[in-house]
Amino acid sequence: MTRHVAVDLGASSGRVAVGTVHEGRLEVEIVHRFPNGPVARHGGLFWPIDELWNEILIGLRLAGERGAVDSVGVDSWAVDYALIGPESQVGSVHHYRDPRTDGVLAGMPELFREETYEATGIQFLPFNTLYQLIAHGKTNPQELEQARGFLMVPDLFHQLLCGVASNERTNASTTQIYDPRKGIWNPIILSQAGLPWRAMPQLVSPGTQLGPLLPAVAQATGLEGAMVVAPATHDTGSAVAAVPAEGEDWAYVSSGTWSLVGVELAHPLISEAARRGNFTNEVGLAGSIRFLKNMMGLWILQECRRAWGDPSYEELYAAAAQVDDAPVFDPDDPALLAVGDDMPERVRAAIIRAGCEASTDQGGLARSILNSLAVRTAAILKQLEAVTGPSIRRVHIVGGGSQIGLLNQLIANASRREVIAGPVEATIIGNLLVQAEARGSIADGSLRAVVRRSFETRRFPPGI
């Protein structure tokens, strides 16, 4: 029996979980939860890195109180980074919704887009790391020029835990400065971003054992002897690792604040059809490629709920289920990206732009949001088949959205495919199992078999 600790940092909350591996099964206990979100200061949006570090230490202490731990690993959202200065100081970490990138992507010529996609295979999104770095160079060129280190968010916390600077590939591959064919940083795009080569630490793969906890961290948390292991540090990478799939005729939806809809490939698929479809090639486990599209997820409903005074999600889903039909809008409408208390009004405006009459009550708007997410998911699944070729017969939904029975059924109906929902805590599970495999607690290549043995799923046939 071995025990491992996963730190999972999400866009709205964080968790620290202990995973126990015993006789080929995994049991998970979440020992600490804490809020997360953007902090507005100096006219921008930033992540509260110091507060997150304190919460991580609290969670690790709670894990240590439960007994000896073999390893620790951190995952988080993608694209955001920290620059390490000449005196090893850590620069502020901008939030991907910070308005500094407004207009950067739109101002790029078509030739730049074609060449960048050919080099990286990454979906064009306005907050990609590349455009953040270009914006960084315009607002604070000196900080960029003097950078001695570049770390994605989970890699920053790994360095704080064990002192080793590295960038793990699943998250590095989301930056649009990584070459998925060669597995290295692209020097030409790196130069276009204004980031000096000296700032780039070693690239490592999921399962790399980075080193033991620093003595001060081990003493403060009671985790003496624990090894820091890089999981798939991109939370979607960890979530896809925990998809309990068999065979090859399946797609996945990692459903949370964002929805990531994709398939698993053996090699990058960088083609004109993939570029025009705005599909992305992100690294997964064992050199696999997560060929996917990033679409807006439950963020829209989360922001509406906040504007409505935080009614329970159960109330909102129950109210939505009472609505026989509701109009559909484009959930990827750029007007829905920003933080703000006016999300219900923005949703109504999106519905009106779609040529429909918008509801004024919470249940009607919630149903419109769920319907729209389902229709958009089904459309992406159809596009995936057209670009990749093989038929998709089953859709595995993991993450927080897999708990929403109404949404699962709507996706099954809209896509005309069976939906298999669960596990809910896929990101934590994937994180823990990559650590366990690296430390020899489970056999190589058996992650998904462990998931199938350990966690239940629900099936939603279409049309019911």
N, C-alpha and C positions, 0 to 999 in steps of 0.2 A: 504494500500500500504506500503510495506517495501523495504528497500534497503540493499544490502549486497555487500561485496567486496571480490573478489577472486584474490589471487596472484598465478599465474601459472608460474612456473620456468621450462623451457625446456632446453634441452641440447645445443641448439644454440641460444635461445632467451627467454626473459621473458615478461610477460604481467601483468598488473593490470587492472581488469575489475569491473565495477559496474553493479550489476544485480537488476532490479526492478521487484518485484512480485506484480501483480495487477489482481484481478479477475481470479485467476487460470492460469495466463500466466506469462511468464518470458521475459523481454527485457534485452538485454545485450549491454553495451557500454564499449569498451576498451579505457581506459583513458591514458594509458602509455605503451609504448613498449621500450625494451632495449635489447642490444645484450648480449649474454652469450657464454662461451666457455672455453676450457682449457687454463691455463697459465703455460708456461714452466719455471721452476726455480729449482735450486739445483738438476738438473738431473732428475726431475720428472714432472708430470702433476698434476695441482691442480685447484680447483675452486676458482674464485675471490670472496670469501664470503663477504668481507668488501664492495666491489663495489656493489654486489647484494643487500646488506642491504640498502645502500644509495639509490639505484634505487627503492627498495620497499617503502622507506619513501617518495620519490618523488611521486610515484604512489598513496600512501595513502593520501598525501596532495591534489593531484588533485581530488581524490574521495571526500575528505572533502569539497572541494570548490563547489561541486554539491549538498550539503545538508547533512542532518543527515543520518548516517549509523547505521544499527542495529548490524552487525557482520562482522568479517574478518576471512578468512581462507587461508592457504597456501598449495599448492601441488607441487610436483616436481618429477623428475626421481627417480629411486629406487637405492638400494645397497650401495650408498655412505654415509659416516657418519663423525661425529666430535667426538673427545674425549675431555672431560672436565677435566682439570687438578686439582691438589690439591688446587690451589689458584683460582679456577673458570676460569682459562684461557682456551680459545678455541684453540685446536690444528688445524693445517692446514688440510683442507679437500682434500684428494686425488681424482683425477678424475678416473673414472672406466677404462679408457683406459691407465692409467699409467702402464708402463711396469714392475712394481714391482711384479705383479702376474704371470709373464711369467713362465710357467713350474710348478706352484704350483699344479694346478688340475691334470696335466698330471702325476705328481709324486705320486699321491694318489693310494694306492692299491685298487683292485677291491672290497675287503671286506669292506673297508672304504666307498666306493661309495654305496654299497648295504645298509649298516647300516645307512648312512646319509640320503639316499632317504627314507628308511622306517620310519625314525624319523621325516623328514621334508616335504617330497613330493615335493621338489623343483628341478627344472631343473638344470642340471649341465652346468654352464657357467663359463668361466675362471675368470670373474671379480666379481663373487658373493661376498657378504660381508664376508662370512666365509674365503675365500681365501685371501681377502684383509687383514683381521685380522691376518691370519697366516703369511703373508708377512710382516705386520706391526711388529709382534713379532720378526722377523728376523732382520729387519733394525733398529727398535727403541724399543727394549723390555722394556726399562725403562718407556717410555711414556705409553705403554700398561699396565704395572704393576701398575703404579701410578694413572690410570684413576679413576676419581670419578663420571664420567658421560659418557653415550653413547647416542648420539642423531642422528637420521637420519636427512637429510638436512631440510625437512619442519619442523620437530620437533625443530630443532635448532632455526629456525626463529620464531616459536611459542613461544619459551622461551624468545627470545629477545623482542617479542611483549607484553607478559603478565607475564613473570617471572615464568611460570609453566613448569617444566620438565616432559615430557611424551614421549612415543613412540606409535604412532597410528598403529593399527594392519595391515591395508592394505599394508603399507610400511614395517613394521616389518616382515611380512610374506615372503618378498622377500629375506631375509638375509641368509637363509639356517641355521639359528640357532633358528628358531621358530617352535613350535609344533602346527600344524593346527588342530589337533584333540582335544587337551586340551586347546588351546588358551593361551599358556604360552611359555616363553623362555625354550629351552631344556638345562638343566643344564650340561649334559654330553658333548654336542657339544660346549656349552659356554666355558667349561673348555678346550676342545681341541683347541679352538680359542685363549686361553690365556687371555680372558676378565674376569676381576673379577666381581662377582655377585653384589657387591656394586655399580657398575657403571650403573646398569640397572634401569632406572626409571619406573614408573607405565606404564602399557599398557592400552590404551584407544581405544574405538571403534569409527568409523565414526559418527559424530554428537555430540561428547562429547563437552560440553561447558567448556572450560579450565579456563576462567576468563576474567575480563575486561582488556582493554589495560592498560599498566603501565602509570601512570600519565604523565611522561616525553614524552612518545610516543604519548599519546592522545593530549597533548598540542602542540607537534611539527606538528601533522598532522591535527588537527582540528576535530578529531573523538572522542570527549568526549562521554562517554556512550556506545561505541561499545564493544561488547563481542567478544573474540577470540574463534572460534569454529573449532575444527579439522574436516575437510572434510575427504573424502577418500584421504589421503595425497599422496598416489602413484598416479601419473597422469593417469595411465591406470585404476586404480580403479575408479577415478572420471569419466573418459571417458566411461567406461562400465556402470556406473550408469545412463548416459545420452543416452544410446542406446534406440531408440524409438520402442522397440520390443513389440510384443504381442504373447501369446502362448509360446510353448516350443520347436518348431522345427527350431530354428535359431542358428546361430553362429555369432561371431563378429570379426571384424578386426579393431584394433586401429592402424591407419596408420599414421606414421610420420617418424622421424629419425629411429626408430625401428618399426617393425610390430608385433603386438601381436595378435595371431590368437587363438580363444578359444570359449568355451561355458560356461554357468553358471550352476553350480551344487549346490545342497542343502548340500552336505557333501564332504569332501576330498575323492579323488579317488587315493589311493596309492596302486598300484599293480605292479606286475612284468611287465605286458604289458605297463603300464604307465611309468615305469622306463626305459624300453628298448626304448620306444618312446621318452624319454627325455621330458615328459610333466611336467608342474609345477602346484602346488596347491597354489594359492594366495588368501588371504581373500578379499571378496567383502562386499557390504552392507548387513546389517541384518544377518551377519553370513554366507552368501553365499560364494561359492568358485569359483574363476575364474580359471577354468581348461584350461590351454593354453600352447602354445609354443611361445617362443620369437625367431623371425627370423630377419635377417637384413632387414632394410626398405629403406627409401629414402636417408639414409646416403650415400650410394654409389653414387647416382646421385648428391647429395649436394657437395660431395668432388670433383667429376668430374667437376661440374659447377665452383667451386672455381679455379680449375686448368686451366679451359678454360677462365678465366678472367671475370666470373660472367655474362654470357649472361642471358637474362630473362628466367624464366621457361616457359613462353608462347612460346618463340622461340624454346626451346628444345622440348617441347611437340608437337608443330606443325611439327618440323623436324622429330620427331620420327613417327608421324602419316603418313608421306610420305613414310616410309619404309615398303614395303609389308611383309617382313619377316626378322627375325634377329635371330641369334643363341642364345641358352639358356645356361647359366652357373649356378653354385651353388652360390647363393648370400650369403650363410653362410660360404663360404670359409674363413678360418681364416686369409688369406693374405689380406682380405679386411677390417679387423677390425681397423687397426691403422690409426691415423691421418697422412696425407702426401700429398704433391703436385703431387705425381705420381699415383694417383688413376686411371686415364685412362689407364695407362700402366698395372696396376695390373688387371684391368678388362679384358684387351686384353689377358693377360697371363691366366686368369681364363677360358676365352673362348677357348683358344688354348688347355688348359688341358682337356677341355670337348670334344676335338677332332674336333673342328670347326674352321673355318677361321674367324678372328676378323676384324671388320670394322675399318677403320681409320678415319672416319668422326664422328662429334658429334651426328648427327641424328641417325646414325646406332648404335652407342654405347648406346645412350639413349634408343632406342627401345629394344636393347638386355637387358638392365637393367630392363625395365618395363615388358618385356616378362618373364624374369627370376623370378621377384617378383610374377607375376601372377601364373606361373607354380608351384613355391614353395608354395604359399598360397593354391592352389588347392590340392597339395599333403598332406599338413597338415590337411586340412578339411577331406580328405579321412581317414587319420590316426585317427583323432578325432572320426569319426563314428565307426571305428573298435574297439577303446578302450572303448568308452562310451556306444555304442549300438544304441541309437536313431538316426533316420535319420535327416539330416540337409537339409532343403528345401530352406532356405533363409539365405543370408549373409548380415549383417549390417556392413557397413564400415563407421567409424567415424574418425574425426581428419583431419589433413591437407591433407592427401592423398585422402580423399573423394572428393576433388575438381577436381581431375585429371580424367576427363571423359574417356580418353583412358585406363588408368590403371583399372578403374572400369569395363569397358567392357571386357578387357582382363581377369580379374579375373572371371567374369561371364562366359565367353566362356570356360576358362580352367577348371572351377569347374562344369560346367553344372548346375549352380544354379542361381536364381535371386539374383541380388545385389541391395541393398537399400543403397544409399549413403547420408550421413549427419546425424546429423549436423556436420559442420566443427569444431566449437568451443566446442566439446563435453566435453573436460576436464574442461574448465571454467564453462560450464553449470552444469555439475555434481557437481563441487565444490560449486557453488552458491546454488543449490537446496538442497544439504545436509545441508548447513547452514540454509536455509529457513525452512526446515522441523524441524530442531532442535529448531528453535526459534518460531515455531508454525505458520509460514506464509503460509504453505501449509499442507494439511492433510498427516498423516503418510501413507507411502506406495504409494503415488500418483506421485512420481517423473517422471516416464516414461509417464504417462498420461499428465503431464504438458509439457514435451518435445514434445509430439505429437501435442498438441494444439498450441505450440509456434513456431515451426520451420519446414520448408519445407524439403522434401527429394526428391531425384531423383531415379528412378528405371531403372535398366539395365537388361533386360531379356537376357539369354544366346543365342549365335549364331547369333547375328545381327551385 
